[in-house]
Every structure is written in structure tokens, then in C-alpha cells.
Amino acid sequence: MMDARSAMALLILGFGSAIGVTACSSDGTEATAADAGPAATTTVRITAAAGGTLTDPGGNTSLTVPPGALAEDSDITLQIRPKSSNAVVEISEFGPDGLAFLAPVMLSIKGDPALAPAGKALAVAVGGPGGFRALAGSTYAAGAASAPIDHFSDYSLILVDAPAGQGGMGGQGGEGGEGGIGGEAG
């Protein structure tokens, strides 16, 4: 049989584990994280009329939804998972599954330019069978790759051949290097 002190400890532990982390995004929408672990899920309520921004707690992935891109107000989720396949940074998994946008939204993922050796560039990529593939319209500037997306899936950064004249970000483009990627459409 359990003594009163043990029962109290279990009650406190159970209560503590049920508490979520709550924060406000820059546009005043509420964000919650289910736990503080590496696979924490961040949720932001984004209104169809005003749009909004969802950023992971580490500040590495950001999704900007313009006004009118959603058919209705939606709870948008973001979970960061370890990199896999040909991804060179962690994977950003968005939800709810199947959500499509009425207008493109902008996805931005930070990536150290040193990840791209000479002749290569970082590009936003969508996950699928066989790994990640670069999105058309992906650009890199100021330490982040960005691309418009029209649906939710798994996204990360991959290495692609640098656009002509770019010479890669690892040795020549640096933090300020910019380049567009003519990858596949997503």
C-alpha cells in the first residue's frame, strides 16, 4: 500500500507533466508546446482574415500565412524532428495533414551557409518517397532558405547544385550570399 507522501509525490508529478508551455507569437496569437523535448509540437491559431506567423521555439523554422490564404481560422502545428534521408537540417512537420492554402504561404528554414560546400546551395525541400526534393522558387539569403508552399508536408533543407555564378555558399556566398533555386515544383 502507498503511504501519503508517495501518493502526494505521484500527484505532483502527474500534475506537472500535464502542464503545457504557452507563449504568444509576434502577432498576438497563442502558441503552445506540448512538452519541452526535441519533438515538442508548437500550435498557433491563425485567422483566415488576418493571417499570422508560426515559428518553432528554437527560431529555426517560420511559416508566414498571409491574410486570405486560409479558408477558415485554423490551428496550425509544427513539430521539429531529427534530420534524415538527404535533409541537412532538422525536419519541420506541419499540420493539420491535408490542409491546402488558397494562396501560397512562405516557409523559411535557417541553415548555416557552411553546410553547403563549393558548388552547392541550400534549398527548401519537400519530403516524399525516396527523400527530399528541392522546391521551385527556393531562395537563400541572410542564413535562411525560403520558398512559397501551397500545402502541408515534411520540409527541410537539402544541398542542390548552386545556380550559375553563385559558386556555392560554403566558401563564397557567406551569410549575405543570395541565390535562387530552379528546383522541382512541390
PyMOL commands that set and color helices and strands:
alter all, ss='L'
color gray80, all
select helices_A, chain A and resi 4-18+113-115+169-173
alter helices_A, ss='H'
color red, helices_A
select strands_A, chain A and resi 21-24+30-33+41-46+52-55+61-65+74-81+91-95+100-110+120-128+131-134+136-141+144-151+154-161+179-182
alter strands_A, ss='S'
color yellow, strands_A
deselect
rebuild
show_as cartoon
